[in-house]
Amino acid sequence: MLLDLSPYAFKIGPIVVRWYGLFMAISFLVGSFHLLKMGKKKGLSEDFLLNLAMIVIVSGIIGARLIFVLSNYPQWFVTAPLNVIKIWEGGLAWHGALLGGLLTGWYYCKKNGVNPNMIADWTVVGLSFGYCLVRIANIFNQEVLGRMTQFSFGRWPAQLVGSSIGLVLLIRYFYLQKKQLPEGYQFWSFIWYHQLLRALIEETVRENPLYLIEYVNPKWGIGVVTLTQWFTPLVLGIVYYMYKYSVEKPASE
């Protein structure tokens, strides 16, 4: 049974603010604040850090929306192009956000002579905190639903499962900050564990379409294999390569 929740946080006249947009904005602020804090400790200019934050946020949103639409409603580009930009109604792809922000942020850092791995580590706070909050916003939008089970609680709280993954990885980040780790380890290991935990836990209890191999246990409310689960080995392979190439290789030269 779905909860009767409003997707709107508040309204001021004609202005409507949704929980999804509000939580996303909070995530951007938290991530940008941490980036500024850590960057200033390293002597980086405030202009560079603010420009970087803006570039990553904008390109991340664009990438997230494009991948979401391409994966779910590609016909919108022809039949309803305005729907493509309605991000305030929800519908963003995590992998698209990551790819868009990573490509532009990496290029901007390289162009300005800054180690992108060092910067990438600092983005883990915004990424993990954002994943935690946005999954909660999904509850208000009645999306990212869990599969039905035959237990008393009915449907899996897939949004809270995803939110918990973000929280665990956020705690892990601050724990690892106390250790001497190579620059880039925090970021690439975050992507590794996030993808692994999402594929093994969140996607298994989430009501997503299954492809090629379809198995559903109606009692436990679990199912495999989703599109995200199929792509997980590829993502893990890319992350492993990038870690070896960008983190370990420079240290050994």
C-alpha positions in Angstrom: 0.0 0.0 0.0 1.4 3.4 -1.0 1.5 6.3 1.4 -0.7 9.3 0.7 2.1 11.8 0.5 2.3 15.1 -1.3 5.3 15.7 -3.6 5.2 19.4 -2.7 7.2 20.7 0.1 5.5 24.1 0.1 3.8 26.6 -2.3 4.2 30.4 -2.4 1.6 31.8 -4.8 2.4 30.3 -8.2 5.8 29.0 -7.0 5.7 25.3 -6.2 8.7 23.7 -4.5 8.9 19.9 -4.6 10.6 17.7 -2.0 12.7 16.2 -4.8 14.1 19.6 -5.9 14.5 20.8 -2.3 16.5 17.7 -1.2 18.6 17.9 -4.4 19.4 21.6 -3.7 20.4 20.7 -0.1 22.7 18.0 -1.4 24.3 20.5 -3.8 24.9 22.9 -1.0 26.4 20.3 1.3 28.7 18.9 -1.4 29.8 22.4 -2.5 30.5 23.5 1.1 32.7 20.5 1.7 34.5 21.1 -1.6 35.2 24.7 -0.6 36.3 23.7 2.8 38.7 21.1 1.7 40.0 23.1 -1.3 40.8 26.1 0.8 42.9 23.9 3.1 44.9 22.9 0.1 45.4 26.5 -1.0 43.1 26.4 -4.0 41.4 29.6 -5.1 37.7 30.2 -4.2 37.0 31.1 -7.8 38.3 27.8 -9.1 36.3 25.8 -6.6 33.1 27.7 -7.2 33.4 27.4 -10.9 34.2 23.7 -10.6 31.2 23.1 -8.3 28.9 24.9 -10.8 30.3 23.0 -13.8 29.9 19.6 -12.1 26.4 20.3 -10.8 25.1 21.5 -14.2 26.7 18.8 -16.3 25.7 16.2 -13.7 22.0 17.2 -13.9 22.1 17.3 -17.7 23.8 13.9 -17.9 21.4 12.4 -15.3 18.3 13.6 -17.2 19.5 12.6 -20.6 20.4 9.1 -19.6 17.1 8.7 -17.7 15.0 9.9 -20.7 17.1 7.8 -23.1 16.6 4.7 -21.0 12.9 5.2 -20.2 11.1 7.6 -22.5 13.3 8.1 -25.7 10.1 9.1 -27.6 10.0 12.3 -25.6 12.7 13.9 -27.7 10.3 13.9 -30.6 6.8 13.7 -29.1 7.2 15.8 -25.9 10.5 17.7 -25.8 9.4 19.8 -22.9 9.1 16.7 -20.7 12.8 16.2 -21.2 13.7 19.2 -19.0 11.1 18.6 -16.2 13.7 17.4 -13.7 11.7 18.9 -10.8 9.2 16.1 -11.3 11.8 13.5 -10.7 13.5 11.1 -13.1 17.3 11.3 -12.9 19.7 8.5 -13.6 22.5 8.2 -11.1 25.0 6.9 -13.7 24.3 9.8 -16.0 24.9 12.3 -13.2 28.1 10.6 -12.3 29.3 10.4 -15.9 28.4 14.0 -16.8 29.9 15.5 -13.6 33.1 13.3 -13.8 33.9 14.1 -17.4 33.6 17.9 -17.2 35.1 18.1 -13.7 38.1 16.0 -14.7 38.7 18.1 -17.7 38.4 21.4 -15.8 40.8 20.2 -13.1 43.4 19.0 -15.7 43.0 22.3 -17.6 43.8 24.2 -14.4 46.7 22.0 -13.4 44.9 20.5 -10.4 45.0 16.7 -9.6 41.4 15.6 -10.4 41.7 12.6 -8.1 42.2 14.9 -5.1 39.1 16.8 -6.0 37.1 13.7 -6.8 37.7 12.4 -3.2 36.0 15.5 -1.8 32.9 15.0 -3.9 32.1 11.7 -2.1 30.4 13.7 0.6 28.0 15.4 -1.8 27.4 12.1 -3.8 26.7 9.9 -0.8 24.6 12.6 1.1 22.8 13.3 -2.1 22.0 9.7 -2.8 20.7 9.4 0.8 18.4 12.4 0.5 17.1 11.9 -3.1 16.1 8.3 -2.3 13.9 9.8 0.6 12.5 12.3 -1.9 11.5 9.4 -4.1 9.1 8.4 -1.4 7.2 11.6 -1.8 7.2 11.1 -5.6 5.8 7.6 -5.2 8.7 6.2 -7.3 11.6 3.7 -6.9 9.2 1.3 -5.4 10.1 -2.0 -3.8 8.7 -5.4 -4.8 5.7 -6.9 -3.0 6.4 -9.7 -0.6 4.2 -12.2 1.2 5.3 -10.9 4.6 3.3 -8.6 6.9 5.1 -5.4 5.8 3.9 -5.9 2.2 6.3 -4.0 0.0 10.0 -3.6 0.4 11.0 0.0 1.3 13.4 0.2 -1.6 13.9 4.0 -1.2 15.0 3.5 2.4 17.3 0.7 1.4 18.9 3.0 -1.2 19.1 5.8 1.3 20.8 3.5 3.8 23.5 2.7 1.3 24.2 6.4 0.9 24.4 6.8 4.7 26.8 3.9 5.2 29.1 5.2 2.5 29.0 8.7 4.0 30.1 7.3 7.3 32.7 5.3 5.6 34.1 8.4 4.0 34.7 10.2 7.3 36.2 7.1 8.8 38.7 6.7 6.0 39.6 10.4 6.2 41.5 9.6 9.4 43.8 7.3 7.4 46.7 8.0 5.0 45.3 7.0 1.6 46.4 7.8 -1.9 44.5 10.5 -3.7 41.6 9.1 -5.6 41.1 6.0 -3.4 38.1 7.5 -1.6 36.3 8.4 -4.9 36.9 5.2 -6.8 36.3 2.9 -3.9 33.0 4.8 -3.2 31.8 4.2 -6.8 32.9 0.5 -6.5 31.0 -0.2 -3.2 28.0 1.9 -4.2 27.6 0.0 -7.4 28.1 -3.3 -5.7 25.7 -2.6 -2.8 23.1 -1.2 -5.2 23.2 -4.2 -7.5 23.2 -6.8 -4.8 20.7 -5.2 -2.4 18.7 -2.3 -3.7 18.1 -3.5 -7.2 17.2 -7.0 -5.9 14.3 -5.7 -3.9 13.3 -2.9 -6.3 10.4 -3.2 -8.7 12.4 -2.8 -11.9 12.0 -4.6 -15.2 14.1 -7.8 -15.6 16.1 -8.6 -18.8 17.2 -11.8 -20.4 17.3 -13.8 -17.2 14.2 -13.3 -15.2 13.8 -14.7 -11.7 11.3 -13.5 -9.1 10.7 -15.0 -5.6 7.1 -13.7 -4.8 7.4 -14.7 -1.1 10.6 -12.8 -0.4 9.9 -10.1 -3.0 13.3 -10.3 -4.7 14.1 -10.4 -8.4 17.0 -10.6 -10.8 18.4 -9.6 -13.3 17.8 -5.8 -13.8 19.5 -3.6 -16.3 21.6 -2.1 -13.5 22.7 -5.5 -12.4 23.7 -6.5 -15.9 25.8 -3.3 -16.2 27.4 -3.7 -12.8 30.4 -5.9 -14.0 31.2 -3.3 -16.7 31.0 -0.4 -14.2 33.2 -2.3 -11.7 35.7 -3.1 -14.5 35.9 0.6 -15.5 36.4 1.7 -11.9 39.1 -0.9 -11.3 40.9 0.3 -14.5 40.6 4.0 -13.6 41.9 3.3 -10.1 44.9 1.4 -11.4 45.6 3.9 -14.2 45.0 7.2 -12.4 45.9 6.4 -8.8 48.5 3.5 -8.7 50.3 4.2 -11.9 51.4 7.8 -11.2 52.6 6.6 -7.7 54.8 3.9 -9.3 56.4 6.1 -11.9 
